[in-house]
Amino acid sequence: MVEWKVLLLFVLHLSLCQSAKYQRTVKYNDEILIRCPTSVKGIKEFLQRDDIDVWRITPDGLADIRINKNLIQGTDIVTKQCTAVADVEALVQQFENMTASVKLHGQAQQEWHEEYHRYDEIYTWYRDLAEQCGDRCQFIPSIGKSFEDRDQPAFHVGDPVVGKIYFQCQIHAREWISGATCMYIADSLTNNPDGSERISNILQNVEIIFVPLVNPDGYEYSWNGDRLWRKNRQVNSGSSCRGVDLNRNYNDHWNQGGSSSNPCNDKYHGASAASEPETQHTQNYFRDNGPILGAIDWHSFSQLILRPYGWTNQDSPDEAQLKEIGDEMSAKIFDVFGKTYTSQKVIDLYPTSGIASDWFYGEDATSTNGAYRAAGYTLELRDTGEYAFLLPPEEA
């Protein structure tokens, strides 16, 4: 009897820990993840549907798609060509159990980077990091307010003798590893316990700018509402569906493919180019800090290093150099971590428009960037599908 009592108390404690950490209200009981070949007839039209959620398309021609089970019957492509991969609710519960158990084993003082953190915690962490760092760092409390009136902070480290590099993170709410990775990079640059000469040399010559919370409203909602939410939290006129995909909203070839005019679609591009406050603020901050030599928009998942363009098959004017940089990044990642990252143009994966990395490199940003075309990249982090958007934080 005593053993059963202890077990029941343990289970109760686990559930309380989870409920304290995660307060999501959306369940995915009727949803599954399926995998489909992208070479079959009709798949391109199927992938444009508003009632599915495409998680990734692989370079070797497979698509992972989240879909309601009730939509499968009568859809020949799914019934004949696709295979079920996972139950979505089970995947999310597995993630919550895995990450909530960190608190359960008496490891509340564990390393910061072994957990995911809420908006307020991340904001405070960057502020404190700048204070600890001293003159080499600067914390900008707000580059602007989000739709729901949250601050979008910025963090600077280094000296722009040679130039500036711009990183932005957490543009898609559910891609938590994006923000976690940027924190890890910022921490590694400012806290250099081994006295790495390479890091010291970088910071003596280059200023690195972080905008760590591009989409604070969507990120918070992915904690307390829908863990798989992607967009911001804009209220769309004439629709009950909320949110705009910020990475289809930038003022570069907006609405020229790979986005949707339907507010209920996860890739809804908004009412107009740069219609969203979060987009406007990041564009303005990029301009205000020019000239910027290179920029990365951090995402997950699929392990990809993507260069311009997404809106056309035409090579960019700097295709050879951009490819060389992307290929070298891929090689370095493999040398250090043993992970394969594919370097390619965005359009070679799928068409997109109005994306941040094309904007960094494109005409609008270049016009106020001292005539420099910033080398713009989208970097899709780990993994290649086992955990997808529900990656353990230690993978940062």
BELUR-V645239 format. One record per pair of residues at least 12 apart in sequence whose C-alpha atoms are under 6 Angstrom apart, sorted by the first residue. I is the first residue (numbers start at 0). J is the second residue. D is the distance in Angstrom with one decimal. If there is no record, write none. Layout:
i->I j->J d->D
i->I j->J d->D
//
This chain:
i->17 j->99 d->5.5
i->21 j->222 d->5.9
i->22 j->223 d->4.5
i->23 j->222 d->5.9
i->23 j->223 d->4.3
i->23 j->224 d->4.1
i->23 j->225 d->5.7
i->24 j->224 d->4.8
i->25 j->224 d->5.9
i->25 j->225 d->5.1
i->27 j->88 d->4.7
i->28 j->88 d->5.6
i->29 j->67 d->5.6
i->29 j->68 d->5.7
i->30 j->66 d->5.5
i->30 j->67 d->4.3
i->30 j->68 d->5.6
i->30 j->87 d->5.7
i->31 j->65 d->5.8
i->31 j->66 d->5.7
i->31 j->85 d->5.8
i->31 j->86 d->4.6
i->31 j->87 d->5.1
i->32 j->64 d->5.5
i->32 j->65 d->4.5
i->32 j->84 d->5.4
i->32 j->85 d->5.1
i->33 j->63 d->5.7
i->33 j->64 d->5.3
i->33 j->82 d->5.5
i->33 j->83 d->4.4
i->33 j->84 d->5.2
i->34 j->62 d->5.5
i->34 j->63 d->4.6
i->34 j->81 d->5.4
i->34 j->82 d->5.4
i->35 j->61 d->5.6
i->35 j->62 d->5.2
i->35 j->81 d->4.4
i->36 j->60 d->5.9
i->36 j->61 d->4.6
i->37 j->60 d->5.2
i->37 j->61 d->5.5
i->49 j->264 d->5.0
i->51 j->65 d->6.0
i->51 j->66 d->5.1
i->52 j->64 d->5.7
i->52 j->65 d->5.0
i->94 j->389 d->6.0
i->113 j->392 d->5.4
i->113 j->393 d->5.0
i->114 j->392 d->5.5
i->126 j->138 d->5.7
i->135 j->156 d->5.6
i->135 j->157 d->5.6
i->136 j->155 d->5.4
i->136 j->156 d->4.4
i->137 j->154 d->5.8
i->137 j->155 d->5.0
i->138 j->153 d->6.0
i->138 j->154 d->4.7
i->139 j->152 d->5.6
i->139 j->153 d->4.9
i->140 j->152 d->4.9
i->143 j->280 d->5.7
i->145 j->276 d->5.9
i->145 j->277 d->5.5
i->151 j->212 d->5.9
i->153 j->209 d->5.6
i->153 j->210 d->4.6
i->154 j->208 d->5.9
i->154 j->209 d->5.1
i->155 j->207 d->5.8
i->155 j->208 d->4.6
i->156 j->206 d->5.6
i->156 j->207 d->5.4
i->157 j->202 d->4.2
i->157 j->205 d->5.7
i->157 j->206 d->4.2
i->158 j->202 d->5.9
i->158 j->203 d->5.4
i->158 j->204 d->5.4
i->158 j->205 d->5.2
i->158 j->206 d->4.8
i->159 j->204 d->5.6
i->159 j->205 d->4.5
i->159 j->206 d->4.6
i->160 j->204 d->4.6
i->161 j->204 d->5.2
i->161 j->205 d->5.7
i->162 j->205 d->5.3
i->163 j->205 d->5.5
i->163 j->206 d->4.7
i->163 j->207 d->5.8
i->163 j->291 d->4.9
i->163 j->292 d->5.8
i->164 j->207 d->4.8
i->164 j->291 d->5.9
i->164 j->292 d->5.9
i->164 j->293 d->5.0
i->164 j->294 d->5.7
i->165 j->207 d->5.9
i->165 j->208 d->4.8
i->165 j->294 d->4.5
i->166 j->208 d->6.0
i->166 j->209 d->4.8
i->166 j->294 d->5.7
i->166 j->295 d->5.0
i->167 j->209 d->5.7
i->167 j->210 d->4.6
i->167 j->211 d->5.7
i->167 j->296 d->5.1
i->168 j->211 d->4.8
i->168 j->212 d->5.9
i->168 j->297 d->5.2
i->169 j->212 d->5.4
i->169 j->213 d->5.7
i->170 j->213 d->5.0
i->170 j->214 d->5.0
i->171 j->229 d->4.9
i->172 j->217 d->4.9
i->172 j->218 d->4.2
i->172 j->228 d->5.9
i->172 j->229 d->4.8
i->173 j->227 d->5.2
i->173 j->228 d->5.5
i->173 j->229 d->5.6
i->174 j->299 d->5.6
i->174 j->388 d->5.6
i->177 j->297 d->5.5
i->177 j->298 d->5.3
i->180 j->395 d->5.0
i->217 j->231 d->4.6
i->217 j->232 d->5.8
i->230 j->242 d->5.1
i->230 j->243 d->5.1
i->230 j->244 d->4.5
i->231 j->243 d->5.5
i->240 j->262 d->5.9
i->240 j->263 d->5.1
i->243 j->267 d->5.4
i->243 j->268 d->6.0
i->243 j->269 d->5.4
i->244 j->266 d->5.2
i->244 j->267 d->5.5
i->244 j->268 d->5.7
i->246 j->354 d->4.7
i->246 j->355 d->5.9
i->247 j->268 d->4.9
i->247 j->353 d->4.3
i->247 j->354 d->5.0
i->248 j->268 d->5.1
i->248 j->272 d->5.4
i->248 j->273 d->5.2
i->248 j->353 d->5.1
i->249 j->272 d->5.8
i->249 j->273 d->5.1
i->249 j->353 d->4.4
i->249 j->354 d->5.5
i->249 j->355 d->5.9
i->250 j->272 d->5.0
i->250 j->273 d->5.6
i->250 j->353 d->5.9
i->251 j->353 d->5.0
i->251 j->358 d->5.2
i->252 j->352 d->5.8
i->252 j->353 d->5.6
i->253 j->272 d->5.7
i->253 j->352 d->5.5
i->253 j->353 d->4.2
i->255 j->352 d->5.6
i->256 j->351 d->5.5
i->256 j->352 d->5.7
i->257 j->350 d->4.9
i->257 j->351 d->4.0
i->289 j->368 d->4.9
i->290 j->368 d->4.5
i->290 j->369 d->5.4
i->291 j->373 d->6.0
i->292 j->373 d->4.7
i->293 j->373 d->4.7
i->293 j->374 d->4.4
i->293 j->375 d->5.9
i->294 j->375 d->4.9
i->295 j->375 d->6.0
i->295 j->376 d->4.9
i->295 j->377 d->5.7
i->296 j->377 d->4.9
i->297 j->378 d->5.1
i->298 j->378 d->5.8
i->298 j->379 d->4.6
i->299 j->379 d->4.5
i->299 j->380 d->4.6
i->300 j->379 d->5.0
i->300 j->380 d->5.0
i->300 j->381 d->5.3
i->300 j->382 d->5.6
i->300 j->387 d->6.0
i->301 j->379 d->5.8
i->301 j->381 d->5.9
i->301 j->382 d->5.5
i->301 j->383 d->4.5
i->302 j->340 d->4.7
i->302 j->379 d->5.1
i->302 j->380 d->4.9
i->302 j->381 d->5.2
i->303 j->340 d->5.0
i->303 j->341 d->4.8
i->303 j->378 d->5.9
i->303 j->379 d->4.9
i->304 j->341 d->6.0
i->304 j->342 d->4.7
i->304 j->378 d->4.8
i->305 j->343 d->5.3
i->305 j->344 d->5.3
i->305 j->345 d->5.2
i->305 j->376 d->5.5
i->305 j->377 d->5.0
i->306 j->344 d->4.8
i->306 j->345 d->5.8
i->306 j->376 d->4.9
i->307 j->344 d->5.7
i->307 j->357 d->5.6
i->308 j->345 d->5.8
i->309 j->345 d->4.7
i->309 j->346 d->4.4
i->309 j->350 d->5.3
i->309 j->351 d->4.7
i->309 j->352 d->5.9
i->310 j->350 d->5.7
i->310 j->351 d->5.3
i->310 j->352 d->5.0
i->325 j->342 d->5.5
i->326 j->342 d->5.6
i->356 j->375 d->4.7
i->356 j->376 d->5.1
i->356 j->377 d->5.8
i->359 j->373 d->5.8
i->359 j->375 d->5.3
i->360 j->372 d->5.1
i->360 j->373 d->5.0
i->360 j->374 d->5.9
i->360 j->375 d->5.3
//
